[in-house]
Amino acid sequence: MKLDLHCHSTCSDGSLAAAEVARRAGEYGVELFSLTDHDTFAGFEDTQQALEGTGATVLRGMELSCKDNGRTVHLLLYDLREGPGLDAVRTRTERIFVARTERLREICGRLAKLGHELDPEAILAQTHGVPGRPAVAKALVQAGICTSMKESFSRFLRDGGPADVPVERVSLRDGLDLGLGAGAKASLAHPHTFGAFALVESICRRHREHGLTGLEALYGRYGKAERTGWLRLVDKFDMVATGGSDFHGEAIPEVTRPGIELDVSRSERLSQWLLSA
């Protein structure tokens, strides 16, 4: 099965509009698609329209930024459904938008103290969706202060970096409750970013009973060996392997298009999990 359950548009930190991301996924031939912008599901209707008539199942999704034991955790939520639960998610993400806007201004203030002047209002004006550190990283490159977004993060914007400003995040437990309250299924995004297999195993063990039933073992850039390790963890905790490209457009140019392919056995289990009531 061809699918993409992890990709981004200009509604957060991607470089292409939601409809264009979906259109490119459709050209690849996806049967299952969910746009997962950071802390927003604003692009859902556009992706539905873009894939109308293709036969693809389109789910309302998002990548919710959470905290667990002081660490940032990205939670992929799939098939958020209309109702009071979705209203609660919308209210919380509106608060996140306000907090991220103020955070961007504070980051620019810290950069100014380091001798690097950026206009936060100009950056915000060019940001179509939820403002985040990638928008500042791009501005640093455009200003000639850094040569790449990667350098922007390594020098200034990484967690705990000289210009980083912590932002309020929901706890992983609260994030799971929010998602499940809106009828969604939940998966832990890109587990390699934790840097240690044991940390991911601990999160799965502690939160499996709270609704963390998916793990992104089939992340687009994983090779066979890395996938195998995460799939063992999926099977150990009787979870479901999810997958996606993490397509961002020009922000991550090595990922050239949305869409990945899953083998039959994993895709059947994934479809049953996602589309069950």
FIDODREN-425992 format. One record per residue (C-alpha): x, y, z; chain; residue in one letter; residue number from 1. Coordinates in steps of 0.1 Angstrom, whole numbers. Layout:
BEGIN
     c1     c2     c3  cadena  residuo  num
      X      Y      Z       A        A  NUM
...
//
This chain:
BEGIN
     c1     c2     c3  cadena  residuo  num
      0      0      0       A        M    1
     12     35     -8       A        K    2
      4     61     18       A        L    3
     16     91     37       A        D    4
      6     96     74       A        L    5
     33    122     82       A        H    6
     37    153     60       A        C    7
     36    191     64       A        H    8
     24    222     45       A        S    9
     24    259     49       A        T   10
     -1    255     77       A        C   11
     29    248     98       A        S   12
     66    245     87       A        D   13
     62    231     52       A        G   14
     69    251     20       A        S   15
     39    240     -1       A        L   16
      2    246      4       A        A   17
    -18    218     18       A        A   18
    -36    211    -15       A        A   19
     -3    209    -33       A        E   20
     11    184     -8       A        V   21
    -20    163    -12       A        A   22
    -19    166    -50       A        R   23
     17    154    -51       A        R   24
      8    125    -28       A        A   25
    -20    117    -52       A        G   26
      4    116    -81       A        E   27
     24     91    -62       A        Y   28
     -7     70    -59       A        G   29
    -14     71    -21       A        V   30
    -44     51     -9       A        E   31
    -43     66     26       A        L   32
    -33    101     34       A        F   33
    -32    124     64       A        S   34
    -16    159     66       A        L   35
      0    162    100       A        T   36
     10    198    104       A        D   37
     24    209    138       A        H   38
     -4    218    163       A        D   39
    -30    224    136       A        T   40
    -54    205    113       A        F   41
    -62    237     93       A        A   42
    -53    221     59       A        G   43
    -76    191     62       A        F   44
   -105    203     39       A        E   45
    -80    214     12       A        D   46
    -64    179     12       A        T   47
    -99    163      9       A        Q   48
   -107    184    -21       A        Q   49
    -73    178    -37       A        A   50
    -77    140    -35       A        L   51
   -114    139    -43       A        E   52
   -120    113    -70       A        G   53
    -87     95    -65       A        T   54
   -101     68    -42       A        G   55
    -77     77    -14       A        A   56
    -90     78     22       A        T   57
    -81    112     37       A        V   58
    -80    115     75       A        L   59
    -80    147     96       A        R   60
    -46    146    114       A        G   61
    -20    167    131       A        M   62
     14    164    149       A        E   63
      8    176    185       A        L   64
     39    189    204       A        S   65
     39    173    239       A        C   66
     63    169    269       A        K   67
     71    137    287       A        D   68
     96    138    316       A        N   69
    110    170    303       A        G   70
    115    158    268       A        R   71
     97    170    237       A        T   72
     75    143    222       A        V   73
     57    146    189       A        H   74
     24    128    189       A        L   75
      7    120    156       A        L   76
    -31    120    158       A        L   77
    -52    105    131       A        Y   78
    -89    107    122       A        D   79
    -99    135    145       A        L   80
   -137    137    143       A        R   81
   -162    165    146       A        E   82
   -178    170    180       A        G   83
   -170    183    214       A        P   84
   -136    164    215       A        G   85
   -125    182    184       A        L   86
   -136    215    198       A        D   87
   -114    209    228       A        A   88
    -84    201    205       A        V   89
    -92    233    186       A        R   90
    -92    254    218       A        T   91
    -59    240    229       A        R   92
    -42    245    196       A        T   93
    -54    281    195       A        E   94
    -36    287    228       A        R   95
     -5    270    213       A        I   96
     -7    294    183       A        F   97
     -7    325    206       A        V   98
     22    310    227       A        A   99
     43    302    196       A        R  100
     38    337    182       A        T  101
     51    353    214       A        E  102
     79    328    215       A        R  103
     91    338    180       A        L  104
     93    374    192       A        R  105
    113    364    222       A        E  106
    137    343    201       A        I  107
    143    373    179       A        C  108
    150    393    211       A        G  109
    176    368    222       A        R  110
    192    368    188       A        L  111
    194    406    190       A        A  112
    213    404    222       A        K  113
    237    380    204       A        L  114
    242    407    178       A        G  115
    219    393    151       A        H  116
    189    416    143       A        E  117
    158    400    128       A        L  118
    124    416    124       A        D  119
     99    393    141       A        P  120
     69    410    126       A        E  121
     83    405     91       A        A  122
     89    368     98       A        I  123
     54    364    112       A        L  124
     39    382     82       A        A  125
     56    356     59       A        Q  126
     44    327     81       A        T  127
     12    312     68       A        H  128
      4    288     96       A        G  129
     16    280    131       A        V  130
     48    300    137       A        P  131
     78    280    148       A        G  132
    116    279    150       A        R  133
    119    269    113       A        P  134
    106    303    103       A        A  135
    134    319    123       A        V  136
    159    295    109       A        A  137
    149    304     74       A        K  138
    152    341     82       A        A  139
    187    335     96       A        L  140
    197    320     62       A        V  141
    181    348     42       A        Q  142
    200    373     63       A        A  143
    233    356     56       A        G  144
    238    349     93       A        I  145
    237    311     87       A        C  146
    244    291     56       A        T  147
    216    265     62       A        S  148
    186    258     84       A        M  149
    206    230    100       A        K  150
    233    255    110       A        E  151
    206    279    123       A        S  152
    194    252    147       A        F  153
    229    239    157       A        S  154
    242    274    165       A        R  155
    211    291    179       A        F  156
    177    274    179       A        L  157
    182    238    192       A        R  158
    165    228    224       A        D  159
    185    247    251       A        G  160
    204    267    224       A        G  161
    215    303    230       A        P  162
    184    317    213       A        A  163
    159    290    221       A        D  164
    128    299    242       A        V  165
    108    271    259       A        P  166
     72    270    249       A        V  167
     42    256    268       A        E  168
     35    221    257       A        R  169
      8    197    269       A        V  170
     19    166    287       A        S  171
     20    134    266       A        L  172
     -8    120    288       A        R  173
    -30    151    283       A        D  174
    -22    150    245       A        G  175
    -33    114    243       A        L  176
    -65    123    262       A        D  177
    -72    152    239       A        L  178
    -67    130    208       A        G  179
    -87    101    220       A        L  180
   -115    124    232       A        G  181
   -118    135    195       A        A  182
   -119     99    183       A        G  183
    -84     98    170       A        A  184
    -57     71    170       A        K  185
    -23     81    184       A        A  186
     12     72    172       A        S  187
     47     83    184       A        L  188
     65    102    157       A        A  189
    101     96    144       A        H  190
    114     76    174       A        P  191
    150     79    163       A        H  192
    150    115    174       A        T  193
    151    104    211       A        F  194
    186     92    206       A        G  195
    181     60    227       A        A  196
    160     29    221       A        F  197
    154     26    258       A        A  198
    137     60    260       A        L  199
    113     50    233       A        V  200
    106     17    249       A        E  201
     99     34    282       A        S  202
     74     58    266       A        I  203
     56     29    249       A        C  204
     55      9    281       A        R  205
     42     37    302       A        R  206
     16     51    278       A        H  207
      4     21    258       A        R  208
    -26     17    282       A        E  209
    -33     55    279       A        H  210
    -39     51    241       A        G  211
     -5     53    226       A        L  212
    -11     23    203       A        T  213
      9     34    173       A        G  214
     47     38    166       A        L  215
     62     54    135       A        E  216
     84     24    128       A        A  217
     82     30     90       A        L  218
     95     66     89       A        Y  219
    104     75     54       A        G  220
    141     78     57       A        R  221
    147     47     78       A        Y  222
    167     19     62       A        G  223
    157    -18     66       A        K  224
    178    -23     97       A        A  225
    164      7    115       A        E  226
    129     -3    106       A        R  227
    135    -38    119       A        T  228
    145    -25    153       A        G  229
    114     -3    157       A        W  230
     91    -30    143       A        L  231
    103    -54    171       A        R  232
     92    -28    196       A        L  233
     58    -25    179       A        V  234
     54    -62    182       A        D  235
     66    -64    217       A        K  236
     39    -40    229       A        F  237
     12    -51    205       A        D  238
     12    -17    188       A        M  239
      6     -7    151       A        V  240
     34      4    128       A        A  241
     26     37    112       A        T  242
     46     54     84       A        G  243
     51     86     65       A        G  244
     76    107     46       A        S  245
     78    137     69       A        D  246
     77    157     37       A        F  247
     83    195     42       A        H  248
     92    207      7       A        G  249
    122    229      5       A        E  250
    127    229     43       A        A  251
    139    192     41       A        I  252
    150    190      4       A        P  253
    163    154      7       A        E  254
    127    143     10       A        V  255
    116    150    -25       A        T  256
     80    140    -25       A        R  257
     53    128     -1       A        P  258
     44     91      1       A        G  259
     60     58     12       A        I  260
     51     21      6       A        E  261
     42     -5     32       A        L  262
     41    -43     28       A        D  263
      7    -60     28       A        V  264
      8    -75     63       A        S  265
     16    -42     80       A        R  266
     -7    -21     58       A        S  267
    -37    -44     65       A        E  268
    -32    -40    103       A        R  269
    -27     -3     99       A        L  270
    -59      2     79       A        S  271
    -79    -19    104       A        Q  272
    -66      2    133       A        W  273
    -71     36    116       A        L  274
   -106     29    102       A        L  275
   -121     11    132       A        S  276
   -147     30    152       A        A  277
//
